[in-house]
Amino acid sequence: MFKALFLSAAIATAACHHGTTTSSSMTASGRKAISLEGMENDILKEVNAYRKKTGRSPLQMMDAASAQAAIHSRDMASGKTKFGHDGFESRITAIRKQATGTINAAAENVAYGELTAEKVVDGWLHSPGHKRNIEGDYNLTGIGVAKDKNGVIYFTQIFLRK
């Protein structure tokens, strides 16, 4: 099993959580493989199910935020950017340029590992910084995932309030 690493940022907040991974199919190398197909929507469903259970309104997917989240996940997976929140302010600036209306608050959760959507959200919910972002007063989100050459998945979720 691989370790999973989780980080969150909300302008000045950071938290870290380590976990283990699970999946449902094996690769030729004997490691478990996870499909990326539909994972962004699965993460959104998991986060919104939790928000509903706790009396919060659901997050709506924002294309500009998802595009920035996907770029960040790809950059981390390729090694262009180290794992973490480098460039967070630039991502939010790029989103603001495309958004109609004012973005009043922003936060970000990132993770990596061989994780399903359910497991990555569960990991975030067991970390105070990530949970605070998921429970935050946000109404929009963007989610992006990417695999590195070894099959490790990088996750980015951006939270926004208009």
VOPAGU-2260 file (C-alpha; in pm, 1 decimal, decimal comma):
REM VOPAGU-2260
SITE   aa  ch    i         X         Y         Z
SITE  MET   A    0       0,0       0,0       0,0
SITE  PHE   A    1     107,6     356,2     -67,6
SITE  LYS   A    2      93,9     641,2     174,3
SITE  ALA   A    3    -144,9     919,5      95,9
SITE  LEU   A    4     -59,3    1278,8     170,3
SITE  PHE   A    5    -313,1    1555,1     219,1
SITE  LEU   A    6    -260,2    1933,0     242,2
SITE  SER   A    7    -506,8    2220,3     274,4
SITE  ALA   A    8    -478,0    2594,2     231,1
SITE  ALA   A    9    -718,0    2874,2     299,8
SITE  ILE   A   10    -516,5    3183,3     231,9
SITE  ALA   A   11    -310,7    3119,3     549,3
SITE  THR   A   12    -418,4    2777,3     678,9
SITE  ALA   A   13    -228,0    2451,8     636,5
SITE  ALA   A   14    -281,5    2102,8     770,0
SITE  CYS   A   15    -139,3    1763,7     693,8
SITE  HIS   A   16    -275,2    1410,0     728,4
SITE  HIS   A   17    -125,8    1075,9     635,6
SITE  GLY   A   18    -337,6     774,8     548,7
SITE  THR   A   19    -332,4     450,6     357,6
SITE  THR   A   20    -492,3     362,5      30,5
SITE  THR   A   21    -739,9     114,1    -107,2
SITE  SER   A   22    -876,8      30,3    -450,5
SITE  SER   A   23   -1055,2    -238,2    -646,4
SITE  SER   A   24    -837,1    -364,1    -934,2
SITE  MET   A   25    -475,2    -471,0    -975,6
SITE  THR   A   26    -219,5    -353,6   -1230,1
SITE  ALA   A   27      37,1    -582,3   -1394,7
SITE  SER   A   28     288,4    -468,1   -1133,1
SITE  GLY   A   29      61,3    -600,4    -858,0
SITE  ARG   A   30     -48,5    -254,9    -742,2
SITE  LYS   A   31    -410,2    -155,8    -726,7
SITE  ALA   A   32    -533,9      68,0   -1010,2
SITE  ILE   A   33    -799,6     336,4    -991,7
SITE  SER   A   34    -974,2     494,8   -1289,6
SITE  LEU   A   35    -983,2     873,8   -1314,3
SITE  GLU   A   36   -1300,3     866,8   -1522,5
SITE  GLY   A   37   -1570,8    1064,7   -1345,0
SITE  MET   A   38   -1359,1    1107,6   -1031,2
SITE  GLU   A   39   -1410,3    1485,6   -1013,5
SITE  ASN   A   40   -1788,1    1437,6   -1008,9
SITE  ASP   A   41   -1755,4    1155,5    -755,2
SITE  ILE   A   42   -1552,4    1383,0    -525,2
SITE  LEU   A   43   -1816,7    1655,3    -563,5
SITE  LYS   A   44   -2091,5    1405,4    -475,0
SITE  GLU   A   45   -1900,6    1289,9    -164,8
SITE  VAL   A   46   -1830,0    1645,8     -48,0
SITE  ASN   A   47   -2188,2    1759,6    -110,5
SITE  ALA   A   48   -2331,1    1453,0      66,5
SITE  TYR   A   49   -2122,2    1544,1     371,1
SITE  ARG   A   50   -2222,9    1912,0     347,2
SITE  LYS   A   51   -2591,4    1814,6     325,0
SITE  LYS   A   52   -2558,0    1584,2     626,0
SITE  THR   A   53   -2414,0    1876,1     825,2
SITE  GLY   A   54   -2680,2    2126,4     713,3
SITE  ARG   A   55   -2465,9    2312,2     461,1
SITE  SER   A   56   -2561,6    2407,6     107,7
SITE  PRO   A   57   -2411,9    2211,4    -181,6
SITE  LEU   A   58   -2116,3    2339,0    -379,7
SITE  GLN   A   59   -2163,4    2407,6    -749,9
SITE  MET   A   60   -1889,0    2316,3    -995,1
SITE  MET   A   61   -1723,4    2617,4   -1161,5
SITE  ASP   A   62   -1546,1    2547,6   -1492,3
SITE  ALA   A   63   -1271,0    2808,1   -1441,3
SITE  ALA   A   64   -1189,1    2666,1   -1096,8
SITE  SER   A   65   -1189,7    2307,4   -1228,6
SITE  ALA   A   66    -952,6    2410,0   -1507,9
SITE  GLN   A   67    -709,0    2560,0   -1256,2
SITE  ALA   A   68    -741,3    2257,6   -1024,7
SITE  ALA   A   69    -669,5    2022,9   -1316,5
SITE  ILE   A   70    -361,8    2223,4   -1420,6
SITE  HIS   A   71    -228,7    2214,0   -1064,4
SITE  SER   A   72    -287,1    1838,2   -1033,0
SITE  ARG   A   73    -113,7    1777,3   -1368,9
SITE  ASP   A   74     178,5    1999,9   -1267,3
SITE  MET   A   75     222,3    1810,4    -939,3
SITE  ALA   A   76     190,2    1471,0   -1115,0
SITE  SER   A   77     453,5    1566,8   -1374,2
SITE  GLY   A   78     691,8    1713,0   -1116,5
SITE  LYS   A   79     665,9    2061,1   -1269,2
SITE  THR   A   80     539,1    2181,1    -930,6
SITE  LYS   A   81     614,1    2020,5    -595,4
SITE  PHE   A   82     324,8    1874,5    -400,3
SITE  GLY   A   83     150,6    2150,6    -208,9
SITE  HIS   A   84       3,7    2493,1    -262,9
SITE  ASP   A   85     271,2    2671,9    -464,5
SITE  GLY   A   86      89,8    2905,0    -700,9
SITE  PHE   A   87    -237,1    2909,2    -503,1
SITE  GLU   A   88    -271,3    3287,7    -528,6
SITE  SER   A   89    -201,5    3270,6    -905,5
SITE  ARG   A   90    -474,6    3008,0    -948,8
SITE  ILE   A   91    -724,0    3227,4    -764,9
SITE  THR   A   92    -619,8    3533,4    -971,2
SITE  ALA   A   93    -674,8    3335,8   -1293,7
SITE  ILE   A   94   -1019,6    3225,3   -1171,5
SITE  ARG   A   95   -1110,3    3583,4   -1074,2
SITE  LYS   A   96   -1025,3    3701,7   -1427,2
SITE  GLN   A   97   -1274,4    3452,3   -1574,2
SITE  ALA   A   98   -1545,9    3484,2   -1308,9
SITE  THR   A   99   -1842,1    3713,7   -1328,5
SITE  GLY   A  100   -1885,4    3880,4    -994,2
SITE  THR   A  101   -1642,5    3904,0    -706,5
SITE  ILE   A  102   -1467,3    3608,7    -545,1
SITE  ASN   A  103   -1476,2    3689,2    -171,8
SITE  ALA   A  104   -1295,1    3386,4     -28,4
SITE  ALA   A  105   -1089,9    3093,3    -150,5
SITE  ALA   A  106    -935,9    2776,8     -11,0
SITE  GLU   A  107    -772,1    2465,2    -149,7
SITE  ASN   A  108    -726,5    2101,1     -53,8
SITE  VAL   A  109    -468,8    1880,7    -223,3
SITE  ALA   A  110    -380,8    1514,6    -179,4
SITE  TYR   A  111    -197,5    1235,4    -352,3
SITE  GLY   A  112    -201,6     859,1    -336,6
SITE  GLU   A  113    -380,7     566,0    -491,0
SITE  LEU   A  114    -716,6     677,3    -355,2
SITE  THR   A  115   -1078,1     651,3    -464,1
SITE  ALA   A  116   -1298,5     962,4    -448,2
SITE  GLU   A  117   -1452,8     827,2    -127,5
SITE  LYS   A  118   -1112,2     769,5      33,6
SITE  VAL   A  119    -968,5    1109,9     -57,4
SITE  VAL   A  120   -1274,1    1289,4      84,3
SITE  ASP   A  121   -1265,7    1066,3     393,8
SITE  GLY   A  122    -898,8    1156,0     442,4
SITE  TRP   A  123    -975,3    1525,8     410,1
SITE  LEU   A  124   -1260,3    1494,2     661,3
SITE  HIS   A  125   -1022,6    1339,5     916,0
SITE  SER   A  126    -787,7    1638,8     897,1
SITE  PRO   A  127    -894,5    1961,7    1070,7
SITE  GLY   A  128    -766,6    2200,6     799,4
SITE  HIS   A  129    -925,7    2006,7     515,1
SITE  LYS   A  130   -1249,1    1957,6     702,5
SITE  ARG   A  131   -1262,7    2330,8     776,9
SITE  ASN   A  132   -1237,0    2398,4     401,5
SITE  ILE   A  133   -1505,8    2140,8     316,6
SITE  GLU   A  134   -1735,3    2285,8     584,7
SITE  GLY   A  135   -1650,3    2645,1     493,3
SITE  ASP   A  136   -1883,9    2918,7     378,2
SITE  TYR   A  137   -1822,4    2845,4       9,5
SITE  ASN   A  138   -2068,6    2801,7    -274,4
SITE  LEU   A  139   -1844,3    2711,9    -569,8
SITE  THR   A  140   -1574,7    2453,7    -627,8
SITE  GLY   A  141   -1334,9    2323,5    -888,0
SITE  ILE   A  142   -1183,5    1976,6    -882,1
SITE  GLY   A  143    -897,5    1832,4   -1085,8
SITE  VAL   A  144    -716,1    1498,3   -1075,1
SITE  ALA   A  145    -413,9    1362,9   -1261,2
SITE  LYS   A  146    -202,3    1046,5   -1250,3
SITE  ASP   A  147     174,3    1039,4   -1256,2
SITE  LYS   A  148     372,2     783,6   -1457,5
SITE  ASN   A  149     359,4     539,8   -1162,9
SITE  GLY   A  150     -19,6     555,7   -1128,8
SITE  VAL   A  151     -21,6     781,7    -821,7
SITE  ILE   A  152    -316,1    1022,4    -833,5
SITE  TYR   A  153    -286,7    1392,2    -747,5
SITE  PHE   A  154    -602,1    1571,2    -631,9
SITE  THR   A  155    -680,7    1943,3    -611,1
SITE  GLN   A  156   -1008,3    2090,0    -487,3
SITE  ILE   A  157   -1055,0    2465,8    -488,6
SITE  PHE   A  158   -1330,4    2624,6    -278,3
SITE  LEU   A  159   -1473,1    2969,9    -360,8
SITE  ARG   A  160   -1733,7    3207,6    -226,4
SITE  LYS   A  161   -1899,8    3464,8    -446,6
